[in-house]
């Protein structure tokens, strides 16, 4: 169960995020707050696994001392200290839920921020011909998850994960996880 505290100054955004994130069975919104100070006070009693912060990138470092932060902003920002980052307009509900799961799992030592930052999942589908589920699985592979962890995160069997991985490897022209990740992140050199 991923325990989440939603932090957003706008009460409509805060309520919307809380409702959206409370829908899946594996996510529990334990508190909502209009600002980081209120969020930290609420966190003392709830032991969150993740803050979802809509807004001020400057608040990330303060919150990140307690739990990883998934930052939602209207414009791309760099070097915030957030474990994950999504830009409004570049993600939908499924992308947000995926980012919550991946960021809560990987935490501060994650490469998830590098994977999700400034990336529109639709471009990955077009670039590599992956399905939406294959994009999700590949993001989780790149974040360092094992097949067992991916199965639990996606609520699928390990056999299904292996099937997705085989199709992903074929589409990425890869034979190992390292090659697939390098292709996915655009760091693979020609061999």
C-alpha positions as CSV (number, residue, x, y, z in Angstrom):
1,X,0.0,0.0,0.0
2,X,1.4,3.4,-1.0
3,X,0.6,6.0,1.6
4,X,0.4,9.5,-0.1
5,X,0.1,13.0,1.2
6,X,-1.3,15.4,-1.5
7,X,0.1,19.0,-1.3
8,X,-1.5,21.7,-3.5
9,X,-2.4,25.3,-2.8
10,X,-5.4,25.3,-5.0
11,X,-8.3,23.5,-3.1
12,X,-9.8,22.2,-6.4
13,X,-6.5,20.7,-7.5
14,X,-5.9,19.3,-4.1
15,X,-9.4,17.7,-3.9
16,X,-9.1,16.4,-7.5
17,X,-5.7,14.7,-6.9
18,X,-7.0,13.2,-3.6
19,X,-10.0,11.6,-5.3
20,X,-8.0,10.4,-8.3
21,X,-5.2,8.9,-6.2
22,X,-7.6,7.3,-3.7
23,X,-9.3,5.3,-6.4
24,X,-6.8,2.4,-6.8
25,X,-6.7,-0.2,-4.1
26,X,-2.9,0.0,-3.7
27,X,-2.8,3.8,-3.0
28,X,-4.1,5.5,0.2
29,X,-4.3,9.2,0.5
30,X,-3.6,9.7,4.2
31,X,-3.8,13.5,4.2
32,X,-4.1,16.6,2.0
33,X,-2.5,20.0,2.7
34,X,-2.5,23.5,1.2
35,X,1.2,24.0,1.9
36,X,4.4,22.1,2.8
37,X,4.3,23.1,6.5
38,X,0.8,21.7,6.9
39,X,1.8,18.6,4.9
40,X,4.7,17.9,7.3
41,X,2.5,18.4,10.3
42,X,0.0,15.9,8.8
43,X,2.8,13.5,7.9
44,X,3.9,13.1,11.5
45,X,0.7,11.1,12.2
46,X,0.5,9.2,8.9
47,X,4.0,8.1,7.9
48,X,3.6,8.7,4.2
49,X,5.6,6.9,1.6
50,X,5.2,9.8,-0.9
51,X,4.3,13.4,-1.2
52,X,2.5,14.5,-4.4
53,X,3.3,18.2,-4.6
54,X,1.6,20.4,-7.1
55,X,3.4,23.6,-7.4
56,X,6.5,25.1,-5.7
57,X,9.7,23.2,-6.7
58,X,11.4,25.1,-3.8
59,X,9.4,23.1,-1.3
60,X,10.7,19.7,-2.5
61,X,13.9,19.6,-0.4
62,X,12.0,20.4,2.7
63,X,9.4,17.6,2.1
64,X,12.0,15.1,0.8
65,X,13.5,14.9,4.3
66,X,10.4,13.0,5.3
67,X,9.4,11.0,2.2
68,X,10.1,11.0,-1.6
69,X,8.3,13.8,-3.6
70,X,6.5,13.5,-6.9
71,X,6.5,17.1,-8.3
72,X,3.8,18.3,-10.6
73,X,4.5,21.6,-12.4
74,X,3.2,23.6,-15.3
75,X,6.7,24.1,-16.8
76,X,9.8,21.9,-16.8
77,X,12.2,22.5,-14.0
78,X,15.6,20.9,-13.2
79,X,17.5,20.0,-10.1
80,X,14.6,20.1,-7.7
81,X,15.6,17.0,-5.6
82,X,12.2,15.4,-6.4
83,X,12.2,11.6,-6.9
84,X,9.8,12.1,-9.8
85,X,8.5,15.0,-11.9
86,X,5.6,15.4,-14.3
87,X,4.6,18.5,-16.3
88,X,0.9,19.3,-16.5
89,X,-0.3,18.7,-20.1
90,X,2.2,15.9,-20.7
91,X,0.5,13.3,-18.6
92,X,-2.9,11.8,-18.0
93,X,-4.5,9.9,-15.1
94,X,-2.8,6.6,-15.9
95,X,0.6,8.3,-16.2
96,X,0.1,10.0,-12.8
97,X,-0.8,6.7,-11.1
98,X,2.2,5.0,-12.7
99,X,4.5,7.8,-11.5
100,X,3.0,7.5,-8.0
101,X,3.6,3.8,-7.9
102,X,7.1,3.9,-9.4
103,X,8.2,6.9,-7.3
104,X,6.9,5.5,-4.1
105,X,8.6,2.2,-4.8
106,X,11.9,3.6,-5.9
107,X,12.1,6.6,-3.5
108,X,14.9,9.1,-3.4
109,X,17.5,6.8,-4.8
110,X,15.5,6.5,-8.0
111,X,16.3,7.2,-11.6
112,X,12.5,7.6,-12.1
113,X,12.9,11.4,-12.1
114,X,15.3,11.1,-15.1
115,X,12.9,8.7,-16.8
116,X,9.7,10.6,-16.3
117,X,11.0,14.2,-16.5
118,X,10.1,16.0,-19.7
119,X,8.9,12.7,-21.3
120,X,5.6,12.4,-23.0
121,X,4.7,8.7,-23.0
122,X,3.0,9.0,-26.4
123,X,6.4,9.9,-27.9
124,X,7.8,6.6,-26.6
125,X,4.9,4.7,-28.1
126,X,5.5,6.3,-31.5
127,X,9.3,6.1,-31.3
128,X,9.5,2.4,-30.4
129,X,6.1,1.1,-31.2
130,X,5.4,0.0,-27.7
131,X,1.9,-0.4,-26.3
132,X,0.9,1.7,-23.3
133,X,1.4,-1.3,-21.0
134,X,4.8,-1.9,-22.5
135,X,5.8,1.7,-21.8
136,X,4.7,1.2,-18.2
137,X,6.7,-2.0,-17.9
138,X,9.8,-0.4,-19.5
139,X,9.7,2.6,-17.2
140,X,9.6,0.2,-14.3
141,X,12.5,-1.8,-15.7
142,X,14.5,1.4,-16.1
143,X,13.7,2.4,-12.5
144,X,15.4,-0.8,-11.4
145,X,12.5,-3.0,-10.5
146,X,12.7,-6.8,-10.7
147,X,10.1,-8.8,-12.6
148,X,8.4,-9.7,-9.3
149,X,8.2,-6.0,-8.3
150,X,6.8,-5.1,-11.7
151,X,4.2,-7.8,-11.4
152,X,3.1,-6.5,-8.0
153,X,3.1,-2.8,-9.2
154,X,1.1,-3.6,-12.3
155,X,-1.2,-6.2,-10.7
156,X,-0.2,-8.8,-13.3
157,X,1.6,-12.2,-13.1
158,X,5.4,-12.6,-13.5
159,X,4.7,-14.7,-16.6
160,X,2.9,-11.7,-18.1
161,X,5.8,-9.4,-17.2
162,X,8.2,-11.8,-19.0
163,X,5.9,-11.8,-22.0
164,X,6.0,-7.9,-22.1
165,X,9.7,-7.9,-21.6
166,X,10.2,-10.3,-24.6
167,X,8.1,-8.0,-26.8
168,X,9.9,-4.9,-25.5
169,X,13.3,-6.4,-26.1
170,X,12.3,-7.3,-29.7
171,X,11.0,-3.8,-30.4
172,X,14.1,-2.1,-28.8
173,X,16.5,-4.6,-30.6
174,X,17.9,-5.5,-27.2
175,X,19.0,-8.8,-25.6
176,X,19.6,-7.5,-22.1
177,X,18.0,-5.2,-19.6
178,X,21.0,-2.9,-19.8
179,X,20.7,-2.6,-23.6
180,X,17.0,-2.0,-23.3
181,X,17.4,0.7,-20.7
182,X,20.2,2.4,-22.7
183,X,17.9,2.4,-25.8
184,X,15.0,3.7,-23.7
185,X,16.9,6.5,-22.1
186,X,18.7,7.4,-25.4
187,X,22.1,6.6,-24.2
188,X,22.8,3.4,-26.2
189,X,25.7,3.7,-28.6
190,X,25.8,1.9,-32.0
191,X,27.5,-1.5,-31.9
